[in-house]
Amino acid sequence: MTRHLLEVTDFTPHEIREILALAQQPVDSLDRPLADDGVALIFEKPSNRTRHSMEMAVVQLGGHPIYTRGEEVGFDTREPVEDVAKVLQGYHALIAARVFDHLTVTRMAAVVDIPVVNMLSDHSHPLQAFADAPVAQVVRADGAVAAAAEACVDVGDADQRGLGGCARPVRHLITTCVLRR
């Protein structure tokens, strides 16, 4: 069965702890799980930081990232989301998408046999949650710091849901505040 990362809650608390432990390992110790594989990086919603971090992550894991802008794909204007996902599955070992509508990544995941990773949607921001959780661990593990950490996010509810979903399984007490622009 193919595993997707659409929301943090797609993983059990045990799996989340394993992911966070792997994140603490040196990159060289992870071998090259994407050796010679292509990874489709679709950015319907552009982000300089996410593009660079994802491209470097794919390269460090042995893969070849292919960046595609949203207008190049044209979800549901040029081709249905499902057709785009099926075509990309023929070239890549993984599809990662940063989209406006969460339904886009769920529709992709429903029709492909390769993992789909949600880099950001209007509903969830699981990669940010996984990135923030080790910071919360460090804060919580430091005896001089109170057991509760405050994480301020500037994107909104998707970040808040993701961080909360990641924090509960690792038993962190996190207060979130959302900065509205």
C-alpha positions as CSV (number, residue, x, y, z in Angstrom):
1,M,0.0,0.0,0.0
2,T,1.3,3.4,-1.0
3,R,1.8,5.9,1.9
4,H,1.1,9.6,1.3
5,L,1.9,12.6,3.4
6,L,-1.2,14.8,3.0
7,E,-1.6,15.6,6.7
8,V,0.5,14.9,9.8
9,T,-2.4,12.7,11.0
10,D,-1.7,10.3,8.2
11,F,0.9,8.8,10.5
12,T,0.6,7.2,13.9
13,P,2.3,8.7,16.9
14,H,4.9,6.0,16.8
15,E,5.6,6.8,13.1
16,I,5.9,10.5,13.8
17,R,8.4,9.8,16.6
18,E,10.4,7.7,14.1
19,I,10.3,10.5,11.5
20,L,11.5,13.0,14.0
21,A,14.3,10.7,15.1
22,L,15.4,10.2,11.4
23,A,15.4,14.0,11.0
24,Q,18.1,14.2,13.7
25,Q,20.4,11.9,11.8
26,P,23.2,13.2,9.5
27,V,22.0,13.1,5.9
28,D,24.9,10.8,5.0
29,S,23.6,8.1,7.3
30,L,20.3,7.9,5.4
31,D,21.9,6.2,2.4
32,R,20.3,7.4,-0.9
33,P,16.6,6.2,-0.8
34,L,15.8,8.2,-4.0
35,A,18.9,7.0,-5.9
36,D,18.4,7.8,-9.6
37,D,14.7,8.5,-9.1
38,G,12.9,11.6,-10.3
39,V,10.7,13.6,-7.9
40,A,8.0,16.0,-9.3
41,L,7.9,19.2,-7.4
42,I,4.7,21.1,-8.4
43,F,4.4,24.7,-7.1
44,E,0.9,26.0,-7.8
45,K,1.7,28.4,-5.0
46,P,5.3,29.5,-5.3
47,S,7.8,29.6,-2.4
48,N,11.5,30.4,-2.7
49,R,12.4,28.7,0.7
50,T,10.3,25.6,0.0
51,R,11.6,25.2,-3.5
52,H,15.2,25.3,-2.4
53,S,14.8,23.1,0.6
54,M,12.9,20.5,-1.3
55,E,15.3,20.5,-4.3
56,M,18.3,20.1,-1.9
57,A,16.6,17.4,0.1
58,V,15.8,15.4,-3.0
59,V,19.4,15.7,-4.3
60,Q,20.9,14.8,-0.9
61,L,18.7,11.6,-0.9
62,G,20.0,10.7,-4.3
63,G,17.1,11.8,-6.5
64,H,16.6,14.3,-9.3
65,P,14.1,17.1,-8.6
66,I,12.0,18.5,-11.4
67,Y,10.4,21.8,-10.6
68,T,7.1,22.7,-12.3
69,R,5.1,25.9,-11.9
70,G,1.4,25.7,-11.4
71,E,0.7,27.5,-14.7
72,E,2.7,24.9,-16.5
73,V,0.5,22.2,-15.2
74,G,-2.9,24.0,-15.3
75,F,-4.8,21.8,-12.9
76,D,-8.4,21.4,-14.2
77,T,-7.9,24.0,-16.9
78,R,-5.3,22.3,-19.2
79,E,-5.8,18.8,-17.8
80,P,-7.7,17.2,-14.9
81,V,-5.6,16.8,-11.7
82,E,-6.0,13.0,-12.0
83,D,-4.5,13.0,-15.5
84,V,-1.5,15.2,-14.4
85,A,-0.8,12.8,-11.5
86,K,-1.0,9.7,-13.7
87,V,1.4,11.2,-16.2
88,L,3.9,12.3,-13.5
89,Q,3.7,8.8,-12.0
90,G,5.2,7.5,-15.2
91,Y,8.4,9.5,-14.8
92,H,8.8,10.0,-11.0
93,A,9.0,8.0,-7.8
94,L,7.2,10.7,-5.8
95,I,5.0,13.7,-6.4
96,A,5.3,16.7,-4.0
97,A,2.8,19.6,-4.5
98,R,2.3,23.0,-3.0
99,V,-1.3,23.9,-3.8
100,F,-4.1,26.3,-3.1
101,D,-6.8,23.6,-2.6
102,H,-6.2,20.6,-0.4
103,L,-8.6,18.6,-2.6
104,T,-5.9,18.7,-5.3
105,V,-3.4,16.6,-3.4
106,T,-6.2,14.2,-2.2
107,R,-7.3,13.7,-5.8
108,M,-3.7,13.0,-6.8
109,A,-3.2,10.5,-4.1
110,A,-6.4,8.7,-5.0
111,V,-5.2,7.8,-8.5
112,V,-1.4,7.0,-8.2
113,D,0.7,4.2,-6.8
114,I,3.5,6.5,-5.8
115,P,3.7,8.7,-2.7
116,V,2.1,12.2,-2.8
117,V,3.5,14.7,-0.4
118,N,1.6,17.9,0.5
119,M,4.1,20.7,0.7
120,L,1.3,23.1,1.6
121,S,-2.4,23.4,1.0
122,D,-5.2,25.5,2.4
123,H,-5.9,22.8,4.9
124,S,-2.6,21.4,6.0
125,H,1.1,22.2,6.1
126,P,2.6,18.9,7.3
127,L,6.2,19.5,6.3
128,Q,6.3,22.7,8.3
129,A,4.9,20.8,11.3
130,F,7.7,18.2,11.0
131,A,10.3,21.0,10.6
132,D,8.9,22.8,13.7
133,A,8.6,19.8,16.0
134,P,12.3,19.2,16.6
135,V,12.6,22.9,17.6
136,A,9.8,22.3,20.1
137,Q,11.6,19.1,21.3
138,V,14.8,21.1,22.0
139,V,12.8,23.7,23.9
140,R,11.0,21.1,25.9
141,A,14.1,19.0,26.6
142,D,15.9,22.0,28.1
143,G,15.3,21.9,31.8
144,A,15.8,25.7,32.2
145,V,12.8,26.3,29.9
146,A,9.2,25.9,30.8
147,A,7.4,22.8,29.5
148,A,5.3,24.8,27.1
149,A,6.7,26.4,24.0
150,E,4.9,29.0,22.0
151,A,5.1,28.7,18.2
152,C,4.0,31.7,16.2
153,V,3.2,31.0,12.6
154,D,2.4,33.5,10.0
155,V,0.5,31.4,7.4
156,G,-2.6,30.6,9.3
157,D,-4.8,27.6,10.2
158,A,-2.9,25.1,8.0
159,D,0.2,25.6,10.0
160,Q,-1.6,25.5,13.3
161,R,-3.4,22.2,12.5
162,G,-0.1,20.7,11.3
163,L,2.0,21.7,14.3
164,G,-0.8,20.6,16.7
165,G,-1.1,17.3,15.0
166,C,2.7,16.7,15.2
167,A,3.0,17.9,18.8
168,R,0.3,15.7,20.4
169,P,2.0,12.4,19.6
170,V,5.3,13.5,20.9
171,R,3.7,14.9,24.0
172,H,4.6,18.5,23.7
173,L,2.6,21.3,25.2
174,I,2.4,23.9,22.5
175,T,0.5,27.1,22.4
176,T,0.0,28.5,19.0
177,C,-0.7,32.1,17.9
178,V,-1.7,32.9,14.4
179,L,-0.5,36.3,13.0
180,R,-3.1,37.7,10.6
181,R,-1.9,40.1,8.0
